Amino acid sequence: MKPNQFLAIRIIWGLAALVALLFLLMGLSPYAADWQRGAIGVVLEPNRSGEITLSPIAGREAILAGVQDGDILLSIAGVDLPAGATIEETSAQLRGPLGTPVTIIVRHVDGTQQSLTIIRSEQFLTRVASAGLSVAFLQNYNIALSLLVPLILLGLSAWIIWKGSAKTITILTGFILLLLPYSLNLTDLAPLGANWLNAYWLYALLRAAGLLGITLFLVLFPNGKFFPAWARWLAILTGVWMLPFYASQIVDNLLPTFVVDWAWILIFTVGMVALLLRFRTSEPIAAEKDSLDKILLAGVVTLGFYALVWLLDSFLPGSFFSGPAGIWFDVIRQLAWSAIVVFLGIQMARSAR
């Protein structure tokens, strides 16, 4: 690769890094503010008449106050709900400072009306207090982790790009690590910042680029060449898939979520098979084997953690998550997930040496 070409790559990386940092910084303010705003525990949906119906969440404030499934919301804080009110506007009116009351009037399915006063996030505040923690601690804890993971991976990416190697696999690894937090939605700050700047389309592009980069990393690892031959077609098909996937990120309900999820599962699976096949049919040097072992170990740890969390979420009783133990479970889960992602990033960076 010519020096001026590698310089252009560095410039593109720098611009992507600036966008990523801008999204993070702009997302801090709404993320922190959202933590101070409580909810009443309902899902809002419009009916065919344009009215707002309520579906209370089990164990939350609304259902404990008497809200029934299918209730029609008529007024909030003494103000009648206007015709054609949107879900976003209504949700914003229902939310407010943590622990403060809001009075709503609902019409039940039988036609009777009822006035209900609900304390915003009362059950959440009770759970946090019973766990021996505070909302301020949880807020700072979540913000710290949401910043720490992308900043560490961005730093690893900078080290890879700027150390001077112009190998394809090195460049690709640097861009993957830069985009990894956004492609996998590991932080809430990036999408919030993108929305704040009315540039969600750009965040969606980063997300698509990150997923494409991960796929290419699998089929090109370790020397930057397609192997076996059909890996090139996998890369081409992945690039074609980027078009509807990117569109689905900026157009609501364009593709069902399960279609997107299973498409990526299939692509990653085939990519891993390609990676393993090339090491079965070739004679890699010891350093390549060592790098592969590290990446596979990180992948196994990550998948194992996903499986463990899924099992716990599926089989632990609901009372566990509605009590103080559920708060501590979330705290530990977020810390463990952040550590695993950083571990994966370090292993990928080491593979590009």
ABEGO torsion letter per residue (X at the ends): XBAAAAAAAAAAAAAAAAAAAAAAAAAAAAAAAAAABBBAGBBBBBBAAGBBBBBBBBGBAAAAAGBBBGBBBABBGGBBBBBGBBAAAAAAAABBBBGBBBBBBBBBAAGBBBBBBBBBGAAAAAAAAAAGBBAAAAAAAAAAAAAAAAAAAAAAAAAAAAAGBABAAAAAAAAAAAAAAAAAGABAAAAAAAAAAGAAAAAAAAAAAAAAAAAAAAAAOAAGBBOBAAAAAAAAAAAAAAAAAAAAAABBGABBAAAAAAAAAAAAAAAAAAAAAAAAABBBBAAAAAAAAAAAAAAAAAAAAAAAAAAAAAABBAAAAABAAAAAAAAAAAAAAAAAAAAAAAAAAAAAX
